[in-house]
Amino acid sequence: MTNSPILFSHILSGAPDPDGPADIVEALRDERLAWAHLDGTHPRAQRWIREELDYLDPQAVEALLDVDTRPRMSQIGEGLLVILRAINFNEGEDPEDMVSLRMYLDRQRILTISRKRVRAIEHMNVAIRDGQGPSDAGSFLVQLTEDIVGNIGVFQSELDERAETLEDQVYGGHADHMRRDVLDLRLQVIAARRYLAPQREALIRLTQAESPIIDEVTRREIEEEALKMTRISEDMDELRDQAQVLREELSSQLSDRVNRNTFVLSVVSTIFLPLGFLTGLFGVNIGGMPGLNSDNAFNYLVIVCVVIVAVQLMVMGLLRLYSKRRKR
């Protein structure tokens, strides 16, 4: 199938798998339950769908071919159009940049299409090839949804562990080089949350769909996945707030450090300002300066400077003590 946009194809009704593109096209038209997965980036993908699946509703065809999608569910006649987002496991890409998976399902056919590799689809292909796959469209939808939601749950758990580690480091006083880590966590959570709420709504709508492929068992299992998506979405909201708190704590620690450094510089400046004035005054090279003819004049000047510093430190200490007493 190198010249065909079809990546995987199987007959789920117990018949042998198709011999080639022509056979899967016939299987998608007749009463056999057939599944075909297409590469959305293939140059012939759009033409193949429009020509070989011309019996599909134009709205379904348009949604399957759309490049920019969000999770949704639409009932089209006796079929279901389902668009979900899966964790991006492709090498060199960010997992939170979730991959779109478009599906059309009815009692005789299942068509899926994606523009990138989807691990859940690959797992489904292996399961069917090994004789452990679903036997009807409802089971196919449930098994695929469980895989997608499970991977999202694992991703959320990994983010949660990272957040706890960052929290321990930030509040443990080891936050000198963690601003980038906290920022990366926030960006990942924000990117993932974009699709979680619509995906939860799509699954909830699936549980309410009146379709021949959604029996009571399928409905209950999809409802369970919708509840998992709700929990994941709520946990992501908590992670977003946790990352914001960590960012604020880092900013607070940075502000405290700047304030401490500024205070030290202020103390040093306060101490050396009168000394600088005194030494500058005695450094003028004009007649009449006291001590010019005395061998001990420099010693007296040093003693005066030490006394000035001691008096300043004593005054600062008294002011600090007085300030603490007022706060009590």
Number of C-alpha atoms within 10 A of each C-alpha: 10 6 9 15 23 22 14 17 24 22 21 23 15 11 11 9 18 16 11 12 16 10 13 21 17 14 21 20 16 12 12 18 23 28 24 21 21 22 20 22 15 15 12 14 17 19 12 17 19 15 9 14 16 11 11 14 12 12 11 20 18 13 17 24 19 12 13 7 16 18 20 19 22 17 17 16 9 12 21 24 22 24 23 25 25 25 24 21 18 13 7 7 10 13 18 22 17 21 21 24 24 27 21 25 24 21 18 20 22 25 20 22 26 20 16 16 17 21 18 21 19 13 15 19 19 14 13 17 13 9 11 11 17 18 15 18 24 23 19 20 20 21 19 17 21 19 18 20 24 18 18 25 19 13 16 20 15 12 18 18 11 15 21 15 11 21 19 13 14 21 13 9 10 12 20 11 9 16 15 9 14 23 14 13 20 21 15 17 20 16 16 21 19 15 20 23 16 17 26 25 17 20 27 21 18 24 22 11 17 14 18 13 22 22 14 10 12 20 21 14 19 25 20 16 23 24 15 18 23 19 14 23 23 15 16 21 15 14 21 20 14 18 23 16 13 23 18 12 16 20 13 12 17 14 12 12 12 12 12 12 12 12 12 12 12 12 15 11 13 13 17 15 11 15 18 13 11 14 13 10 11 15 10 9 8 7 7 7 12 9 13 12 8 8 9 10 13 12 10 12 15 13 12 14 18 13 12 16 17 13 13 16 14 12 12 13 12 12 12 12 11 11 11 10 9 8 6 5
